[in-house]
Amino acid sequence: MHSEVLEKPVRVTERRLTERIRQKWATLARGRLPSLREIENLNLGLDRDYCFAVDLRLSDILPYFVFMGDELSRYSTLYPMGDPRREKTLLDTAIGKIDEAALTRQPVNYDAVTRLDNGRRIAFRTILLPVAENGRDVSHVFGAAKGKGI
């Protein structure tokens, strides 16, 4: 007896946002760092809503975002350090290892559970990917982050 389900080829797609984004970056990279223009031209579909890009050349105390997806923009309210309205957000946590991605020139993929200042606990995954306008020197970090309350 044959099962029709088993006879049809099964296409497995990657469920994790961070791995899908890393794979697309790796396809562009091939021994060099891709440019931000190449990243912007990728067809990311709905994943784009969870992506961001930071220009390291324009970043000082706070990161200079040149792109932020719609889903992440909900987490972008920033107040100066010391301001009582300032909360630690998913976006703050996501960019916490941006220097590591820039210095190692390698993808930085991590996940953790964190407690936000408002007491909520979230589990999140983040990927940070170095980008170079000239193919060598890291000028931007492209990333993706997604979390859920636990």
N, C-alpha and C positions, 0 to 999 in steps of 0.2 A: 504494500500500500504506500503510495507516494503522497506526500503532503504538498499541495500547491504552494504554500508559503515557503517551504524549504527549497523548492525548485527555482524560484525567482531569485535573481541576484539581489543581494542586499547592499544598499549604499549607506555606508556609515559616515555621518558628518560629525565634525568636532562640536561638542556641546559647549565647551568653555570659550567665552569671549576672548580671554587673554591668549589662548593658544591659537585661535583663528587669526588674531591680529599679528602674533609673532610669526606665524607661517607666511602671511602676506609680506611682512617686512623682510623675512629671510629670502623670499623669492626675488625681491628687489636687490637685496644686499650682495649676494654672490661675491664675497671677498672684498667688498668695499662698503662704505656707509651710504645708504640712499639719501637723496636730497628731499627737502620738505615738499618740493613741487611733485616729485614722484609719489610721495606718500599721499598728497592731496588728490592725485589723479587715480588712486586706487578705488575700486568699487567696493566699499565697505558695507553697503546696504544699511540695515538698521543698526549695525554695530557702531556706525559713525556717531550715534547719539551718546555713546559711552567713551568717546575718545577725546583727547586733548593734545595740544602741542605747546611747548614752552620755548621761547627764544632765550637762550642762555646769555647771549650778548647784551640783551636789554634787561635782564633780571638783575636785581640788586638784593635788597632785603626780602622782597616778595617776588615770586616767579612772574614773568611777563608772559601771559597766555596769548598766543596768536590765534588759537582755535580752541573752542570748548563745545562739545556736543550738548544737545538740548537736555539730556538726562543729567549730565554732570553740572550744568549751569544752575540747577536747583541747589547745589552744594557750594556755590561760589561766593556767598555773602561773606565779605571780609571786613573786619574792623581792625584798627591798629592794635598791636600787642599792648596788653594792659587795659584795654577798654573792656568794661564789664560785660558788654554785649557780645564780645568775641567768643565763639564756640569752636572747638575742634570739630572739623567736618570730615566726611569721607574724602573729599578732595585734598584736604591738608594731609591726611594719612597717605593718600595715593602718591603724592609728590615727595614723600619723606625720604625716598632713596634716589632722588633725581641726580644727586652728585655722583653716586656710585655708577649709574648708567653712563654718565658723561666721562668719568675718569677711567673706567674699565673698557669703554667703547664696546660693551657687550649688553645684550638684553638682561634686564633685571626683572625677574618674575617672583612675586611673593604673595602670600596670603596670610591672613591673621584674623583674629577676633579682637576688636577694640571697643572700648567704652567711650562714647562721645561725651562732651561736657554736660549734655542734658540728661545723662544717665542711660541712654539707649545703648544696647550692645549690638554691634553689627559684625557679620562675617564678610570679608571682602577679599577680592583677588585683584591684583594690579600687575600690569606689564609696563615697563619703561624701556624705550628703544632709542638708542643714539641715532642722530641724523646729522649729516654734514653737507653743507651747501657745495663744498668743493670736493666731496668724496673722501676726505681725510680727517679734517679737523671738526670735532663735534661742535655744532652751532645751535642745535635744537635737541629737545627730547620729545619724542612722540610717545603717547601712552594711552592706555585704556584701563578703566576701573569699573567694577560693579560690586555692589554689596547688597546684603539683605539683613533685615532685623532678625535677631534670634532671641 
